[in-house]
Amino acid sequence: MIPFNKPYLTGKETSYIEDAVKSGKISGNGKYTKLCQAFFEDRYRIKKALLTTSCTDALEMAAILIDLKEGDEVIMPSYTFVSTANAFVLRGAKIIFADSLPNHPNMDASKLEALITPKTKAIVPVHYAGVACDMDEIMQLATKYNLYVIEDAAQAIDNYYVSKTGEKKALGSIGHLAAFSFHETKNIISGEGGLLAINDEKFSNRAEIIWEKGTNRSAFFRGEVDKYGWVDVGSSFLPSEIIAAFLWAQLENLDTIQARRKEIWNTYYNTLQSWASQNNIDLPWLPDYATNNAHMFYLVCKDLNQRTALIEQLKTHNIMAVFHYISLHTSPFYNGKHDGRALANTDHFSDCLVRLPLFYELNEKEVLDKIILD
Ligand SMILES: *Cc1c(COP(=O)(O)O)cnc(C)c1O
């Protein structure tokens, strides 16, 4: 059986964990946490990075930081993971779901302005498959209407937005805040894990307090205050050094991991061209402002029947291909709360998108043979 995903280990994970354990410092914010955070700050020009126990937690921190009030509105795509919405729903926000682009699951930035009301507080672009949303357009809207932008960069590590002037900006470094994931299904993993990127420095101090359970403990350890105590709300968002040690082994090998994933992605893309067009299947599309981090390789079938048949065909050959999000606006939890607007593009991806296996040790030729020769 070829699984849909298989976590890749670089070989250094357990020795770094052993080092962390032997150092006697296994709670959070030690040597490995600092190495991982500095990696993000230096390589991606993020002002301040804080490791979290998940991307979900990083999004929850962002929702606390922007001081969401009951009834505030947050705009995001409907084609996303539940955590994107839950983080804001937990603070009493109303979610305004935006439709996807016709040819990509990302939110259609040209349709967002019509969704903004006096209650709108934030826009949450999700870089689906790691592919950039139209960040210049979204940031311009945010400036015009005084909104926060929180990037859900869960899938977007090591990927870039290229603005019209040619400037390349790392995803996760553009919005006021951004959240990354190191869940075992992502490119760079720590089992469970995440990171909050803070790009608007006005959030830096408070983010650290919320991260440290509502205390000014970090400032205390830097010698900035002479005692520490309860100064704000907060929670236990900081992962242990054991997680950070694992993550560091992955980050050190990021270029190798990315190169292999891109090789698989390109082989899929090039090999499937004529088969896809013969069968009316769309291959992934990249806007000209986006680079590719090979987080995911998906196909968009012409309808639900074709997708069901393709998944079945691959299953009979012991290959796991899987569909993805069920639109959140039609979910049992949010269905009755959605304002009733039809989101046709979102529904299309819910019905027609299928993801192929993509992991470091995959034999992609084996998968391709079973797709094309059948
Ligand atoms: C994986 C993912 C998340 C959640 O990440 P966790 O680290 O598992 O909390 C959130 N949003 C998107 C778009 C994701 O792909």
The ligand as an SDF file (V2000), in Angstrom:
LIG
                    3D

 15 15  0  0  0  0  0  0  0  0999 V2000
   -2.7150   21.8570    8.9990 C   0  0  0  0  0  0  0  0  0  0  0  0
   -3.5110   23.1090    8.9450 C   0  0  0  0  0  0  0  0  0  0  0  0
   -3.9300   23.7940   10.0990 C   0  0  0  0  0  0  0  0  0  0  0  0
   -3.7750   23.2320   11.4820 C   0  0  0  0  0  0  0  0  0  0  0  0
   -2.4720   22.9780   11.8440 O   0  0  0  0  0  0  0  0  0  0  0  0
   -2.1620   22.2440   13.2340 P   0  0  0  0  0  0  0  0  0  0  0  0
   -0.7030   22.4780   13.4250 O   0  0  0  0  0  0  0  0  0  0  0  0
   -2.5230   20.8100   13.0610 O   0  0  0  0  0  0  0  0  0  0  0  0
   -2.9770   22.9120   14.2910 O   0  0  0  0  0  0  0  0  0  0  0  0
   -4.5900   25.0020    9.9620 C   0  0  0  0  0  0  0  0  0  0  0  0
   -4.8360   25.5260    8.7520 N   0  0  0  0  0  0  0  0  0  0  0  0
   -4.4780   24.8950    7.6180 C   0  0  0  0  0  0  0  0  0  0  0  0
   -4.7700   25.5490    6.3070 C   0  0  0  0  0  0  0  0  0  0  0  0
   -3.8200   23.6640    7.6830 C   0  0  0  0  0  0  0  0  0  0  0  0
   -3.4670   23.0430    6.5480 O   0  0  0  0  0  0  0  0  0  0  0  0
  1  2  1  0
  2  3  1  0
  2 14  2  0
  3  4  1  0
  3 10  2  0
  4  5  1  0
  5  6  1  0
  6  7  2  0
  6  8  1  0
  6  9  1  0
 10 11  1  0
 11 12  2  0
 12 13  1  0
 12 14  1  0
 14 15  1  0
M  END
$$$$
